[in-house]
Amino acid sequence: MTHSNKTSLPSSAWGSMIICGTVAGAGMFTLPVVMAGAWYSWSVIMLGVSWFCMLLSGLLFMKVSLNFPLGAGYDTLTQALTPKWWRRLNGLSITFVLGILTYAYISASGPVYQQSLNTLGLPLNSAEAKGLLTAVVALVVWLGTKGVSRLITLCLVAKLLLFFILFGGLIRHVELSQLLTPQDSAEHPSSYFPYLFAVVPFCLASFGFHGNITGLISYYQGNERKVRRALIWGTLFALVIYLFWLTCTMGNIPRQDFPEISRQGGDIHALIQAMHDRVSQKSLGLLLDIFSHFAVICSFLGVTVGLFDFVADKLGCENSKQGRAKTALITFCPPLIASIIFPQGFLMAIGYAGLLATFWALFTPALLAWNAHDRFAQGKPRRISHKVAILLVVLFGMVNIIAWIGSQLHLIPEF
């Protein structure tokens, strides 16, 4: 189905910012800690492979979506092109992953914003702070993709400026010999390879943007070129940020120091403690707080837009003010209520999010792409490139599941 496009469309840069802001969230700071075992070279390779395979699956999903009306998301596509049981399983996995992430952002960021608001003289408790934060994000999402793209761009620019102010100086101190051949033992770099498999699920989770594709296609009125450019440049920009951060941290912190950083929580504060002699301490606490606010809002908006679009597609909600308000209530109320009643519960469930994300971000796009060819390209032979793309996506998904199971059963070495 071709979509008419007579009006001038927004720049691809706005869509790129949505994708990059969703992908490169606060979780990026855990990457050097979880990748310390495999170390720099293997981690860079795995990030590159993950970026390529996740981008491929996103492009496959986009191509299939363009055969359907604007606003058609995962539920509509799986209903048309997959068995009923697959559609149900896919719907459950999306609801669980995006719902858990929304719940996690509300649970984790509520206390942070409560502290900031209390400092400003607003005596709110934790539940009230979570409610206020959720209401603000819900309002922006209700306004539509244009509002989300503008706010995410603002937050992303602010986040990157603070990021380079805080850590840009580290690049001058990077020791290449330490990056390529750590001096922590007599081990040969090839002995780091077994640790690589524990990294795979984190790499997959680091490129989760598939929930945003439906909204982008509507935003660009079905213009394939604009959407493709937004996906490619948004994910590529996120990859560059990840590689910069890995280079800064692993080039400044010896490999043998990372287990202790992990024991201290493995977060940004633990990393900074390990680099205290190389990170400017001036106003560090304030800058980090501001940085974390922008990082959370970026990812929070990106994830909830994906959940919002899925709910609207699943329930057939109209794209009117009243219809979007109904969708917003269904999207935000359950995670908000759960975060108030069970503020720590997501820690138990979050481990399964990566496994289920494999299902709807890799296997479903591959299956949709395969079946869509039979439906919409009757008689035309399958291109080799199309087959290879589907095969690579499925293989990467299988490797991720094997790695996840291996980690759960402690069959994969941990550093």
C-alpha positions in Angstrom: 0.0 0.0 0.0 1.5 3.3 -1.0 0.9 6.4 1.1 0.4 9.7 -0.6 2.7 12.4 0.4 1.9 15.9 -0.8 2.6 17.9 2.3 6.1 18.8 3.4 7.4 16.3 5.9 9.6 16.8 9.0 13.3 16.3 8.6 14.7 12.8 9.2 16.8 14.4 12.0 13.7 14.6 14.3 13.1 10.8 13.9 16.8 10.1 14.4 16.6 11.9 17.7 13.6 9.8 18.8 15.5 6.6 18.0 18.8 7.7 19.5 17.1 9.1 22.6 15.3 5.8 23.1 18.3 3.6 22.5 21.1 5.5 24.4 19.5 5.8 27.8 20.9 5.7 31.3 21.5 1.9 30.9 24.6 2.7 28.7 26.6 3.3 31.9 26.4 -0.4 32.8 28.0 -1.5 29.5 31.7 -1.1 30.5 31.0 -3.1 33.7 29.2 -6.0 32.0 31.7 -6.0 29.1 34.8 -6.0 31.3 35.3 -9.8 30.9 35.3 -9.7 27.1 37.1 -6.4 27.2 37.4 -3.8 24.5 38.0 -5.5 21.1 35.4 -8.3 21.6 32.9 -5.8 23.0 33.3 -3.4 20.1 32.8 -6.3 17.7 29.7 -7.5 19.5 28.2 -4.0 19.7 28.7 -3.6 16.0 27.1 -7.0 15.2 24.2 -6.2 17.5 23.7 -2.8 15.9 23.6 -4.3 12.4 21.3 -7.2 13.3 18.8 -5.1 15.3 18.8 -2.4 12.5 18.2 -5.1 9.9 15.2 -6.4 11.9 13.9 -2.9 12.3 14.1 -2.3 8.5 12.4 -5.6 7.8 9.5 -4.6 10.1 9.3 -1.1 8.4 9.1 -2.7 4.9 6.2 -4.9 6.0 4.4 -2.1 7.8 4.4 0.0 4.6 2.0 -2.5 3.0 -0.6 -1.6 5.7 -2.5 1.6 6.6 -0.8 4.3 8.7 -0.9 3.4 12.4 -0.9 -0.4 11.8 1.5 -1.8 14.4 2.6 -5.2 15.7 -0.9 -6.4 16.5 -2.3 -5.6 13.1 0.7 -7.1 11.2 0.8 -10.3 13.3 -3.0 -10.8 12.9 -2.7 -10.6 9.1 0.6 -12.5 8.6 1.1 -15.0 11.5 -0.8 -17.8 13.2 -3.2 -16.8 16.1 -0.9 -18.3 18.8 2.1 -16.3 17.5 0.1 -13.1 17.6 -0.9 -13.7 21.2 2.6 -14.7 22.3 4.0 -11.6 20.5 1.4 -9.3 22.1 2.2 -10.7 25.6 5.9 -10.2 25.0 5.6 -6.6 23.9 3.2 -5.8 26.7 5.5 -7.4 29.3 8.7 -5.8 28.0 7.5 -2.2 27.4 5.2 -2.4 30.5 8.1 -3.6 32.7 10.4 -0.9 31.3 7.7 1.8 31.9 7.2 0.5 35.4 11.0 0.4 35.9 11.4 4.0 34.8 8.6 5.2 37.1 9.9 3.2 40.0 13.5 4.3 39.6 13.0 7.9 38.6 10.2 8.8 41.1 12.5 9.1 44.1 15.1 11.1 42.1 12.5 13.6 41.0 11.0 13.7 44.5 14.4 14.7 46.0 14.8 17.4 43.3 11.3 18.8 43.9 11.7 18.7 47.6 14.9 20.7 47.2 12.9 23.3 45.2 10.4 23.6 48.0 7.7 21.3 46.8 7.0 18.8 49.7 5.9 15.8 47.6 6.1 12.2 48.8 7.3 9.4 46.5 3.9 8.4 45.2 3.0 12.0 44.4 6.4 12.6 42.6 5.8 9.4 40.5 2.3 10.6 39.6 3.5 14.0 38.6 6.3 12.7 36.5 4.0 10.1 34.8 1.4 12.8 34.1 4.0 15.0 32.4 5.3 12.2 30.2 1.7 11.0 29.4 0.8 14.6 28.4 3.7 14.8 25.9 2.9 11.4 24.5 -0.7 12.3 24.2 0.2 15.4 22.1 1.8 13.1 19.5 5.1 12.2 17.8 6.0 15.8 17.0 5.9 16.8 20.7 7.9 13.7 21.7 10.5 14.3 19.0 11.0 18.0 20.1 11.3 17.1 23.8 13.6 14.1 23.2 15.8 16.2 21.0 16.1 18.9 23.7 16.9 16.2 26.3 19.4 14.4 24.0 21.3 17.6 23.2 21.4 18.6 26.9 22.4 15.0 27.8 25.2 15.0 25.2 26.5 18.4 26.2 26.7 17.3 29.9 28.2 14.0 28.9 31.1 15.6 27.0 31.6 18.2 29.8 31.8 15.4 32.4 33.7 12.8 30.4 35.2 14.4 27.3 38.5 15.1 29.0 38.9 11.3 29.6 39.7 10.7 25.9 43.0 12.5 26.4 44.1 10.0 29.0 43.1 6.8 27.1 45.9 4.2 27.0 45.7 2.3 23.8 47.9 -0.5 25.1 45.4 -1.0 28.0 42.5 -1.1 25.6 44.0 -3.7 23.3 46.1 -5.8 25.7 45.2 -5.3 29.4 48.2 -5.8 31.7 46.1 -7.4 34.5 47.5 -10.9 33.9 49.5 -13.1 31.5 46.3 -14.0 29.7 46.2 -13.8 26.0 43.4 -11.6 24.5 41.8 -14.7 23.0 41.1 -16.0 26.5 38.6 -13.1 26.8 36.4 -14.7 24.2 34.4 -17.0 26.6 33.1 -13.9 28.4 31.6 -12.6 25.2 28.4 -14.6 25.4 27.4 -13.0 28.7 27.5 -9.7 26.8 25.1 -10.6 24.0 21.8 -10.0 25.9 23.0 -6.6 27.1 24.0 -5.6 23.5 20.5 -6.6 22.2 18.9 -4.6 24.9 21.1 -1.7 24.0 19.4 -1.3 20.6 15.8 -1.6 21.4 13.8 0.8 19.2 11.3 -1.4 17.4 8.3 -0.1 19.4 8.9 3.4 17.8 8.7 2.3 14.2 4.9 2.5 13.8 4.8 6.0 15.2 7.7 7.1 12.9 5.9 5.7 9.8 2.8 7.8 10.7 4.9 10.8 11.5 6.5 10.7 8.0 3.2 9.7 6.3 4.6 6.4 5.1 7.7 8.0 3.4 10.0 5.0 3.3 13.2 7.0 2.7 12.6 9.3 5.6 11.9 6.5 8.0 14.9 4.4 6.9 17.2 7.4 7.3 15.8 8.0 10.8 16.4 4.4 11.8 19.9 4.2 10.3 21.2 7.5 11.6 19.5 7.2 15.0 20.9 3.8 15.8 24.3 4.7 14.3 24.6 7.8 16.5 23.7 5.7 19.5 26.5 3.2 18.5 29.0 6.0 18.3 28.0 7.2 21.8 28.4 3.7 23.2 31.9 3.3 21.6 33.0 6.6 22.9 31.9 5.7 26.4 33.6 2.2 26.2 36.8 3.9 25.0 36.8 6.5 27.8 36.1 4.0 30.6 38.2 0.9 29.5 41.0 3.2 28.4 41.2 4.8 31.9 40.2 2.0 34.3 42.4 -1.2 34.4 40.5 -4.4 33.7 41.2 -5.9 37.1 39.4 -3.0 38.8 36.0 -3.8 37.2 34.9 -6.6 39.5 35.1 -4.2 42.5 33.1 -1.6 40.5 30.5 -4.3 39.9 30.4 -5.1 43.6 29.7 -1.4 44.4 26.7 -1.5 42.2 28.2 -1.0 38.7 26.5 2.3 38.2 27.8 5.7 37.1 28.8 6.7 40.6 30.9 3.6 41.0 32.6 4.2 37.7 33.4 7.8 38.6 34.9 6.7 41.9 37.3 4.6 40.0 38.2 7.6 37.8 38.3 10.2 40.5 41.8 11.3 39.6 40.8 11.9 36.0 37.3 13.3 36.3 36.8 16.9 37.2 35.2 17.0 40.7 33.9 20.6 40.3 30.1 20.6 40.6 30.2 16.9 39.7 27.2 16.0 41.9 24.9 18.6 40.4 25.9 17.9 36.8 25.4 14.2 37.3 21.9 14.8 38.8 20.9 17.0 35.8 22.5 14.5 33.4 20.5 11.5 35.0 17.3 13.5 34.7 17.7 14.1 31.0 18.8 10.5 30.4 15.8 9.1 32.2 13.3 11.4 30.4 14.8 10.4 26.9 14.4 6.7 27.4 11.1 7.0 29.4 9.5 8.9 26.5 10.9 6.6 23.8 9.7 3.4 25.6 6.2 4.7 26.5 5.6 6.0 22.9 6.2 2.4 21.7 3.8 1.0 24.4 1.2 3.8 23.5 1.3 2.9 19.8 0.9 -0.8 20.6 -2.0 -0.3 22.9 -3.7 2.0 20.3 -3.2 -0.6 17.6 -4.3 -3.5 19.8 -7.5 -1.9 21.1 -8.3 0.0 17.9 -8.3 3.4 19.7 -9.0 6.4 17.5 -6.3 8.9 16.8 -8.5 11.7 18.2 -8.0 13.7 21.4 -10.5 11.5 23.2 -9.1 8.3 21.7 -5.5 9.3 22.6 -6.6 10.2 26.1 -8.1 6.7 26.5 -4.9 5.1 25.2 -2.8 7.2 27.5 -4.8 6.1 30.6 -4.4 2.4 29.6 -0.7 2.9 28.9 0.4 4.8 32.0 -2.0 3.9 34.8 -1.1 0.2 35.4 2.7 0.8 35.5 2.1 3.8 37.8 -0.1 1.9 40.2 2.2 -1.1 40.2 5.3 1.2 40.9 3.5 2.6 44.0 2.3 -0.7 45.4 5.4 -2.7 44.5 8.3 -0.2 44.2 11.0 -2.9 44.0 9.2 -5.6 42.1 10.7 -4.9 38.7 14.1 -6.3 39.8 12.6 -9.8 39.7 11.0 -9.4 36.3 13.5 -7.2 34.4 15.8 -10.2 33.8 13.2 -11.7 31.5 12.7 -8.5 29.5 15.8 -9.2 27.3 14.6 -12.8 26.5 11.1 -11.7 25.5 12.5 -8.7 23.6 14.3 -11.2 21.4 10.9 -12.6 20.4 9.2 -9.5 19.2 12.3 -7.5 18.1 14.0 -10.3 16.1 11.9 -13.4 15.4 8.6 -11.6 14.7 10.1 -9.1 12.1 11.8 -12.0 10.4 8.6 -14.1 10.3 6.6 -11.1 9.1 9.1 -10.3 6.4 9.1 -13.9 5.1 5.3 -14.2 5.1 4.7 -10.7 3.7 6.7 -11.6 0.5 4.2 -14.4 -0.2 1.2 -12.1 0.4 2.4 -8.9 -1.4 5.0 -10.1 -3.9 3.2 -13.0 -5.6 5.2 -14.5 -8.4 8.4 -12.5 -7.7 11.4 -14.5 -6.7 12.9 -13.7 -3.2 16.1 -11.7 -3.5 19.2 -13.3 -2.0 19.7 -10.1 0.2 16.2 -10.5 1.6 16.9 -14.2 2.6 20.3 -13.3 4.1 18.8 -10.5 6.1 16.1 -12.7 7.6 18.6 -15.5 8.3 21.0 -13.1 10.1 18.2 -11.7 12.3 17.0 -15.2 13.3 20.6 -16.4 14.0 21.3 -13.4 16.2 18.0 -14.1 18.1 19.0 -17.8 18.6 22.5 -16.8 19.9 20.9 -14.4 22.3 18.5 -17.0 23.7 21.4 -19.5 24.1 23.5 -16.9 25.8 20.6 -15.9 28.1 19.9 -19.5 29.1 23.6 -20.1 29.6 23.9 -17.1 31.9 20.8 -18.2 33.9 22.2 -21.7 34.4 25.7 -20.3 35.2 27.2 -22.2 32.2 28.8 -19.0 30.9 31.8 -17.6 32.8 31.3 -14.4 34.7 34.1 -11.9 35.2 
